[in-house]
Amino acid sequence: MAMAIRCLRHLPSLLYRSSFAMIRGLPQAPAGCPALPLDGCRQCVHQMLLTRQLATKKAKGKGQTQARVNISAALVEDIINLEETSEDMQAVVEALKEDFSRNLSVRTSPGVLDHIVVVTKDGNFPLNQLGQISQKSPQLLIVNMTNFPESTAAATKAIRESGMNLNPEVDGTIIRVPIPKVTREHRESLAKLAKQSTNKSKEALRKVRSKSINQVKKFKNKVSEDTIWLLEKQIQQMADSAAAEMDKLLAAKTKELLG
């Protein structure tokens, strides 16, 4: 991969060659580049050059979409693992899907209480780690706190303050949670929770993007400015795509909740 980086160092001078040079063909491998002219450096430069041409053609009129950057992950693997970045971003999207499916539904299920965080003297824990949650009927959930009886009061408080319009009843170490009839107000409350979850996921997405861009910037003294620019643009495109997917998930969930 060191070969690819050496090729990238020559990118600025190649970018500023005249269109005449492009018409006649790509330049031969720069001095010192070990790549074979037709199989190594020229192919790397060809891909990067065409990408740069497309990316720098700004949309002249309002409303026109700029061309996308598409860099081969293998070409820059010594700088950053773009596939890993993509996987990390997609993991954030999948976590949001899971949250919507398990915790934000008008249908009653034991999983609706799983995400509630209980504050205890030993730390903060999800409710399902402290109690056994079961469904006795469509309108009643049971939380058995036998394993952690000292946390019963804290669990009851967490359920009551969850924002889900629940009013738990305590009987020893058993917490009964009547499920209220689904009202318009309850649906709107769930829709607000969906919006909050989406915002939190977007914040997690921004952290992945920032981490990746910071990784790229570590190589600013080793590769050309154009290479850094292209990578940053591609990472931003990946983040924008993930954020757009989140917006679609939120729109679909809001429609489902509000009817």
C-alpha positions as CSV (number, residue, x, y, z in Angstrom):
1,M,0.0,0.0,0.0
2,A,3.0,2.2,0.4
3,M,3.1,2.2,-3.4
4,A,-0.4,3.8,-3.6
5,I,0.6,6.5,-1.2
6,R,3.7,7.3,-3.2
7,C,1.5,7.6,-6.2
8,L,-0.9,9.9,-4.4
9,R,2.0,12.3,-3.6
10,H,2.3,13.0,-7.3
11,L,-1.4,13.8,-7.6
12,P,-1.3,17.6,-7.4
13,S,1.0,18.0,-10.4
14,L,-1.1,15.6,-12.4
15,L,-4.3,17.4,-11.5
16,Y,-3.0,20.6,-13.0
17,R,-1.8,19.1,-16.3
18,S,-3.6,20.5,-19.3
19,S,-6.6,18.8,-20.9
20,F,-4.2,18.1,-23.8
21,A,-2.3,15.7,-21.7
22,M,-5.5,13.9,-20.6
23,I,-6.6,13.5,-24.2
24,R,-3.3,12.0,-25.2
25,G,-3.4,9.6,-22.3
26,L,-2.4,9.4,-18.7
27,P,1.2,10.3,-17.7
28,Q,3.7,7.6,-17.2
29,A,4.6,6.5,-13.7
30,P,6.5,9.3,-11.8
31,A,10.2,8.8,-11.2
32,G,10.7,6.5,-8.2
33,C,7.2,4.9,-8.4
34,P,7.7,1.1,-8.5
35,A,4.3,0.5,-10.2
36,L,4.2,-0.8,-13.8
37,P,3.0,2.0,-16.0
38,L,-0.2,0.3,-17.1
39,D,-1.1,-1.7,-14.0
40,G,-0.1,0.4,-11.0
41,C,0.4,4.2,-10.7
42,R,-1.4,5.1,-13.9
43,Q,-4.5,3.2,-12.9
44,C,-4.5,4.8,-9.4
45,V,-4.0,8.3,-10.8
46,H,-6.6,7.7,-13.4
47,Q,-9.2,6.9,-10.8
48,M,-8.3,9.7,-8.5
49,L,-8.0,12.2,-11.4
50,L,-11.5,11.4,-12.8
51,T,-12.9,11.5,-9.3
52,R,-11.3,14.9,-8.7
53,Q,-12.7,16.2,-12.0
54,L,-16.2,15.2,-11.1
55,A,-16.0,16.4,-7.5
56,T,-14.7,19.9,-8.4
57,K,-17.4,20.6,-11.0
58,K,-19.6,22.7,-8.8
59,A,-23.3,22.9,-9.7
60,K,-23.6,26.2,-11.6
61,G,-27.3,26.6,-11.0
62,K,-29.2,26.5,-7.8
63,G,-30.9,23.2,-7.1
64,Q,-28.4,21.2,-9.1
65,T,-26.8,18.3,-7.4
66,Q,-23.0,18.1,-7.2
67,A,-21.2,15.0,-8.4
68,R,-20.4,12.4,-5.8
69,V,-16.9,11.2,-4.8
70,N,-16.3,7.5,-5.0
71,I,-12.8,6.5,-3.9
72,S,-11.7,2.8,-4.0
73,A,-11.3,1.7,-0.4
74,A,-8.4,-0.5,-1.3
75,L,-6.5,2.6,-2.7
76,V,-6.5,4.4,0.6
77,E,-6.5,1.5,3.1
78,D,-3.2,2.7,4.6
79,I,-4.9,6.0,5.4
80,I,-8.3,4.9,6.6
81,N,-10.5,1.9,6.4
82,L,-13.5,3.3,4.6
83,E,-15.4,0.0,4.8
84,E,-15.1,0.1,8.6
85,T,-16.3,3.7,8.6
86,S,-19.3,2.6,6.6
87,E,-20.0,-0.3,8.9
88,D,-19.8,1.9,12.0
89,M,-22.3,4.4,10.5
90,Q,-24.7,1.6,9.4
91,A,-24.5,0.2,13.0
92,V,-25.9,3.5,14.3
93,V,-28.8,3.3,11.8
94,E,-29.5,-0.4,12.7
95,A,-29.5,0.6,16.4
96,L,-32.2,3.2,15.7
97,K,-34.2,0.7,13.8
98,E,-34.0,-1.7,16.8
99,D,-35.1,1.1,19.2
100,F,-38.1,2.0,17.0
101,S,-39.1,-1.7,16.7
102,R,-38.7,-2.7,20.4
103,N,-39.5,0.5,22.3
104,L,-41.7,2.8,20.3
105,S,-44.8,1.0,19.4
106,V,-48.5,1.3,20.2
107,R,-48.6,-2.5,20.5
108,T,-48.0,-3.8,24.0
109,S,-45.0,-6.0,24.6
110,P,-42.6,-6.7,27.4
111,G,-39.8,-5.2,25.4
112,V,-41.4,-1.7,25.7
113,L,-39.9,-1.4,29.2
114,D,-36.4,-2.8,28.4
115,H,-34.8,0.5,27.7
116,I,-35.9,2.3,30.8
117,V,-32.8,3.2,32.9
118,V,-33.0,2.6,36.6
119,V,-30.8,4.7,38.8
120,T,-29.5,2.8,41.8
121,K,-26.7,3.4,44.4
122,D,-24.6,0.9,42.4
123,G,-25.0,2.7,39.1
124,N,-27.5,2.9,36.2
125,F,-29.0,-0.2,34.8
126,P,-31.6,-1.1,32.1
127,L,-34.8,-2.3,33.8
128,N,-34.5,-5.8,32.1
129,Q,-31.2,-6.4,33.9
130,L,-32.8,-5.9,37.3
131,G,-36.2,-7.4,36.9
132,Q,-38.0,-10.1,34.9
133,I,-40.5,-8.5,32.6
134,S,-43.5,-10.4,31.4
135,Q,-46.9,-9.7,29.9
136,K,-49.9,-11.0,31.9
137,S,-52.5,-9.5,29.5
138,P,-52.6,-7.0,26.7
139,Q,-53.3,-4.3,29.2
140,L,-50.9,-5.4,32.0
141,L,-47.1,-5.9,32.3
142,I,-45.4,-7.5,35.3
143,V,-41.9,-6.7,36.5
144,N,-40.6,-9.2,39.0
145,M,-37.9,-7.6,41.2
146,T,-37.2,-10.7,43.3
147,N,-33.5,-10.8,42.3
148,F,-32.9,-7.2,43.2
149,P,-35.6,-6.3,45.8
150,E,-33.6,-3.3,47.0
151,S,-34.1,-1.7,43.6
152,T,-37.9,-2.0,43.5
153,A,-38.5,1.6,44.5
154,A,-36.0,2.9,42.0
155,A,-37.4,0.8,39.2
156,T,-41.0,2.0,40.0
157,K,-39.8,5.6,39.9
158,A,-38.0,5.0,36.6
159,I,-41.1,3.5,35.0
160,R,-43.3,6.4,36.3
161,E,-40.9,9.0,34.9
162,S,-40.2,7.3,31.6
163,G,-42.4,9.6,29.7
164,M,-44.6,6.7,28.5
165,N,-47.6,7.8,30.6
166,L,-47.3,4.7,32.9
167,N,-48.5,4.5,36.5
168,P,-46.9,1.4,38.1
169,E,-48.3,-0.3,41.2
170,V,-46.1,-2.0,43.7
171,D,-46.9,-5.2,45.6
172,G,-43.8,-6.4,47.5
173,T,-41.2,-7.1,44.9
174,I,-43.8,-7.2,42.1
175,I,-44.4,-4.1,40.0
176,R,-47.7,-4.1,38.0
177,V,-47.7,-1.8,35.1
178,P,-51.2,-1.2,33.6
179,I,-51.0,-0.2,30.0
180,P,-53.3,2.8,29.3
181,K,-55.6,2.9,26.4
182,V,-53.8,4.2,23.4
183,T,-54.9,7.8,23.1
184,R,-53.9,10.6,20.7
185,E,-51.8,12.1,23.4
186,H,-50.0,8.9,24.0
187,R,-49.3,8.5,20.3
188,E,-47.9,12.0,20.1
189,S,-45.7,11.3,23.1
190,L,-44.3,8.3,21.4
191,A,-43.7,10.4,18.2
192,K,-41.7,12.9,20.3
193,L,-39.6,10.0,21.8
194,A,-39.0,8.8,18.2
195,K,-37.7,12.3,17.3
196,Q,-35.5,12.4,20.4
197,S,-34.0,8.9,19.6
198,T,-33.3,10.0,16.0
199,N,-31.5,13.1,17.2
200,K,-29.3,11.0,19.6
201,S,-28.5,8.6,16.7
202,K,-27.5,11.6,14.5
203,E,-25.2,12.8,17.3
204,A,-23.6,9.3,17.4
205,L,-23.3,9.4,13.6
206,R,-21.5,12.8,13.8
207,K,-19.0,11.3,16.3
208,V,-18.2,8.5,13.8
209,R,-17.7,11.0,11.0
210,S,-15.5,13.2,13.2
211,K,-13.4,10.3,14.2
212,S,-12.9,9.2,10.6
213,I,-12.0,12.7,9.4
214,N,-9.5,13.1,12.2
215,Q,-7.9,9.9,11.2
216,V,-7.5,11.2,7.6
217,K,-6.0,14.5,8.8
218,K,-3.2,12.5,10.5
219,F,-1.8,11.9,7.0
220,K,-1.9,15.5,5.8
221,N,1.9,15.6,5.7
222,K,2.2,12.3,3.9
223,V,-0.3,12.6,1.0
224,S,-1.6,15.5,-1.1
225,E,-4.2,18.0,-0.1
226,D,-6.4,16.8,-2.8
227,T,-6.3,13.3,-1.4
228,I,-7.3,14.6,2.1
229,W,-10.1,16.7,0.5
230,L,-11.5,13.8,-1.4
231,L,-11.5,11.5,1.6
232,E,-13.2,14.1,3.8
233,K,-15.8,14.6,1.1
234,Q,-16.5,10.9,0.8
235,I,-16.8,10.5,4.5
236,Q,-19.3,13.4,4.6
237,Q,-21.3,11.8,1.8
238,M,-21.4,8.5,3.8
239,A,-22.7,10.4,6.8
240,D,-25.2,12.3,4.8
241,S,-26.5,9.1,3.3
242,A,-26.9,7.5,6.8
243,A,-28.6,10.6,8.1
244,A,-31.1,10.6,5.2
245,E,-31.9,6.9,6.0
246,M,-32.6,7.9,9.6
247,D,-34.9,10.7,8.4
248,K,-36.9,8.1,6.4
249,L,-37.1,5.8,9.4
250,L,-38.4,8.6,11.5
251,A,-41.0,9.6,8.9
252,A,-42.2,6.1,8.6
253,K,-42.4,5.6,12.4
254,T,-44.1,8.9,12.9
255,K,-46.7,8.0,10.3
256,E,-47.2,4.6,12.1
257,L,-47.6,6.2,15.5
258,L,-49.9,9.1,14.6
259,G,-51.9,7.2,12.0
